[in-house]
């Protein structure tokens, strides 16, 4: 089986300079992948070089969705944007997945418009991976839905568990719900009702996970509404940046501290590698009839390449089918319960 | 003027061992303070030693509110708890402030029951200080209110700005609202309406602050509902703990890395001091007719002592009067607008 990934080469802060280079890296690394580079041909070619024998093609798209463009306008006016054409390729079956570092809102809206939702899922959710003390955690939603019903949060749990189940070959990954205390009585009404639904869902539900529990690895999948998830994710990013800048300041203070920095360099490098956000790049938009990955806008080649790898992994492991199956089971279970 | 602080000596994970020692430190350090140590006398005395000439007294209280006790039961059944008696001392005017490391929910509920709310404020809010790249930020609410109306968020803004204005002698501290994007159209309905209220409030409102903006110092006061605030705060704590444990692991890997740790020790110490959560201990419960500080339950002596210092600062700078005045102005302003 060959995995074909459609790449929106125009998205992101750096455009083709990053996306095309990452695509080359991606097809060189894997025997079973093929890349369709979508975007303005003359902007893509300078970064291509000699592509003899490489499993990639360029598909011209004349327009670009800008980073601050309204999603509604992008759908209506830019039918030949690199983002839209890449998603059309997934829709038509020419590609198995789409990866973009472009405007998140537009990617969300166009994906939904072009690919439609999986049956039984009301809203797409953004799911990303965060490092934990003992490994990593999948968190969703991270910003697609600012208001969620308990049913939406249940659907997020099902999708997240299906994703981790498929990719990490786990039978029943643990699922938690982000809350402000460990006890059942804590939290707002939506969260309490969602917890009740999750308890009865057949998922391996472990209950409430507090903010610090995210990084303690309290659950393999954590669900939350997009507002809370987005704030927690960005606060974490901001905190890491602050700590990094403090460390740089402290190590740069004088000759002695600079010497210390030199001695500590290998340790600091190891440490940085462990928490390098580039290794966690590639949030998936779950709930669509197709695989769509959103890369960080500021991604570099290594980072964007990780998003491409993640997309290929999702295709190989049959995530979509697994989600669809699990949602259908859930619907059957509910119908069963209602008929009893 | 002497500032009298009533200390709930029985609260927190370590009880009198920490609270009494911190109280001794506190009265030794300041000429203008007096401490009332509230709790079970025979548990307090072993940690007191010679108190000749020190400005402190012990007030016996026979009961203790436990960490997992229901706030409603604590109000009803424990009228002689150290927490309740300390708050009664504020109510009667014998003390100017109360500091407790005990059960947050109970402290919240008993404070509200004993002290009542300031006129014009509907709900108390928990306000804490977080470090930023350029200084620090006051954030509220951090968990007292899981659901907030736009009016509540406006009140938080007024209280936060009054607090910073009084303590840091700032005329018009900047106020932001925690949101998932910088643009006005972002966020849920409550946040958008709250932003409109804040814009018209006369506060120095700087608009939306994203999660990472918290630590970038985008505003001096940031308001949010207690659910989001609590998750962001605890996620940050969890992340710092994870990074610290990773650093320890990396520096402990082998002989070479242990040598590096030794060389880097002074730098790491400096760094740790800058982000030491103990320096930021002491969240205030704003909106009450009295000054109440909540210390972290796991606080050590240094940490609890910081909370005592913060309480004394709040009394000295007349925070309560400033909040009351600002709320009254706001009410006048609104009445004015409505009559136009």
Contacts between the chains, C-beta under 8 A, distances in Angstrom:
chain1	res1	chain2	res2	distance
A	131	B	242	7.4
A	132	B	242	6.9
A	133	B	242	5.2
A	133	B	245	6.2
A	143	B	180	5.6
A	146	B	180	6.7
A	146	B	187	6.1
A	146	B	188	4.2
A	147	B	188	5.4
A	147	B	189	7.6
A	178	B	231	6.1
A	180	B	143	5.6
A	180	B	146	6.7
A	180	B	226	7.2
A	180	B	227	5.8
A	180	B	230	4.2
A	180	B	231	6.5
A	180	B	234	7.8
A	187	B	146	6.1
A	187	B	227	7.0
A	188	B	146	4.3
A	188	B	147	5.4
A	188	B	227	5.8
A	189	B	147	7.6
A	191	B	227	7.9
A	210	B	231	7.6
A	210	B	234	5.1
A	210	B	238	7.9
A	211	B	230	6.8
A	211	B	231	4.3
A	211	B	232	6.8
A	211	B	233	6.6
A	211	B	234	2.9
A	211	B	235	3.6
A	211	B	236	7.4
A	211	B	237	7.2
A	211	B	238	6.1
A	212	B	234	4.5
A	212	B	235	6.6
A	212	B	237	5.1
A	212	B	238	2.9
A	212	B	239	8.0
A	212	B	241	6.9
A	213	B	234	7.9
A	213	B	238	6.8
A	214	B	235	5.6
A	214	B	238	6.0
A	215	B	235	7.2
A	215	B	238	4.0
A	215	B	239	5.3
A	215	B	241	7.2
A	215	B	242	4.4
A	216	B	238	6.0
A	216	B	241	7.9
A	216	B	242	7.5
A	224	B	231	7.7
A	226	B	180	7.2
A	227	B	180	5.8
A	227	B	187	7.1
A	227	B	188	5.8
A	227	B	191	7.9
A	227	B	228	6.6
A	228	B	227	6.7
A	228	B	228	5.4
A	228	B	231	5.4
A	230	B	180	4.2
A	230	B	211	6.8
A	231	B	178	6.1
A	231	B	180	6.5
A	231	B	210	7.6
A	231	B	211	4.3
A	231	B	224	7.7
A	231	B	228	5.4
A	231	B	231	7.2
A	231	B	232	5.4
A	232	B	211	6.8
A	232	B	231	5.4
A	232	B	232	5.9
A	232	B	235	4.5
A	233	B	211	6.6
A	234	B	180	7.8
A	234	B	210	5.1
A	234	B	211	2.9
A	234	B	212	4.5
A	234	B	213	7.9
A	235	B	211	3.6
A	235	B	212	6.6
A	235	B	214	5.6
A	235	B	215	7.2
A	235	B	232	4.5
A	235	B	235	6.2
A	235	B	236	5.9
A	236	B	211	7.4
A	236	B	235	5.9
A	236	B	236	7.1
A	236	B	239	5.2
A	237	B	211	7.2
A	237	B	212	5.1
A	238	B	210	7.9
A	238	B	211	6.0
A	238	B	212	2.9
A	238	B	213	6.8
A	238	B	214	6.0
A	238	B	215	4.0
A	238	B	216	6.0
A	239	B	212	8.0
A	239	B	215	5.3
A	239	B	236	5.2
A	239	B	239	5.8
A	239	B	240	7.1
A	240	B	239	7.1
A	240	B	243	7.5
A	241	B	212	6.9
A	241	B	215	7.2
A	241	B	216	7.9
A	242	B	131	7.4
A	242	B	132	7.0
A	242	B	133	5.3
A	242	B	215	4.4
A	242	B	216	7.5
A	243	B	240	7.5
A	243	B	243	6.7
A	243	B	275	6.6
A	245	B	133	6.2
A	246	B	271	5.8
A	246	B	274	5.6
A	246	B	275	6.7
A	247	B	271	5.8
A	250	B	267	4.8
A	250	B	268	7.9
A	250	B	270	5.0
A	250	B	271	4.7
A	250	B	274	7.7
A	251	B	264	8.0
A	251	B	267	5.7
A	253	B	267	7.5
A	253	B	270	7.6
A	256	B	266	7.7
A	257	B	266	7.4
A	257	B	267	5.0
A	259	B	263	7.3
A	260	B	263	4.9
A	260	B	264	4.5
A	260	B	266	7.3
A	260	B	267	5.1
A	261	B	264	7.6
A	261	B	267	7.5
A	263	B	259	7.3
A	263	B	260	4.9
A	263	B	263	4.5
A	263	B	264	6.8
A	264	B	251	8.0
A	264	B	260	4.5
A	264	B	261	7.6
A	264	B	263	6.8
A	264	B	264	4.3
A	264	B	267	7.9
A	266	B	256	7.7
A	266	B	257	7.4
A	266	B	260	7.3
A	267	B	250	4.8
A	267	B	251	5.7
A	267	B	253	7.5
A	267	B	257	5.0
A	267	B	260	5.1
A	267	B	261	7.5
A	267	B	264	7.9
A	268	B	250	7.9
A	270	B	250	5.0
A	270	B	253	7.6
A	271	B	246	5.8
A	271	B	247	5.8
A	271	B	250	4.6
A	274	B	246	5.6
A	274	B	250	7.7
A	275	B	243	6.7
A	275	B	246	6.7
